[in-house]
Amino acid sequence: MSLASSLRPRERPAPPAPPTPPTPLPRLPRRRGLRGLPGRDTLGLLPYFAFITLFLLLPTVANVWTSLHDNTGGWSLASMRRLGEEQYVSAFLNTMALSAVTALLGGALGLVVAWALATLQRPRWLRSIMLSYSVVASQLGGIPLAFAFIAAMGSQGLITLAVYDATGWDLTETFAVSSFWGLVVVYLYFQVPLMAILVLPAIMGIRREWSDSALSLGAGRWRYLIDILLPILSPAIGGAVLLLFANSFSAYATAYALSGGGANLVPILIGFFISGNVLTDQSFGAALATGMMLVIAVAMVLRHLLVRRTTRWLQ
């Protein structure tokens, strides 16, 4: 090797080429049916729409149609005008009052139960039992529930007789299961667990980062609760309370079994006019049902608007 070749600078190896990014897979075209027919994703919704049509839309249309006709089949608004009579206005007010009280009380108690379910970690079996019981109790209504409370707190109920034997106080003199507050107590049996189930997903969606950020900035727990947590949860809580209102407004069998048909409530009146032995009037019963559906529809629209706000916060 010569001196000149030894003094020549060595050539550096070329840097390795950057890795080639993977080629994205081609996006498959959306499957469509033959000759413009809907695809499989659309066909999968047909059973749902068939169910909604058969059990919701058609009965609603048939009910409104019957309310706009008299019992002979001719067009008439007489049944709708009768809704303005004092007795039936009082029935709507009584039903709204019962629904509002049970919705507010059930909402407050159910919120506490939902918070306990969300924060209870151990023992796990207790949380599972409470959640399972809430699911079952939220759908446990009607005549079995009414008879259970009659057997417990009726004139010859176990609790009534036990209180009388122990203190000599007749519980039925101040509290009766067929009264307004008696119906409230019975309705709370299924309103409280229903509220817990409805609001539990919103509580489970609370992020720990929110409280950590608030506490790091100097906010106390009450400040965090009032300024951050309640504004986020208020749409979900309000929507759940509206659903409790609609659920109580349409309850029939429980109130009928407790009061023996003597309560001036809209569902009981509808039962009298549609299937009663004396006051049968299909047209006016349909008019009462139409008024009840309007009240429930307003509550459901308000709930939908509130739930949309909750979904936007928790995404």
Buried (B, 14 or more C-beta within 10 A) or exposed (E): EEEEEEEEEEEEEEEEEEEEEEEEEEEEEEEEEEEEEEEEEEEEEEEEEEEEEEEEEEEBEEBBEBBBBBEEEEEBEEBBEBBEEEEBEEBBEBBBEBBBBBBBBBBEBBBEBBBBBBEEEEEEEEBEEBBEEBBEBBEBBBEEBBBBBBEEBBEEBEEBEEBEEEEEEEBBEEEBBBBEEBBBBBBBBBBBBBBBBBBBEBBEBBEEEEBEEBEEEEBEEEEBBEEBBEEBBBBBBBBBBBBBBBBBBBBBBBBBBBBEBEBBBBBBBBBBBBEBEEEEBBBBBBBBBBBBBEBBEEBBEBBEEBBEBBEEBBE
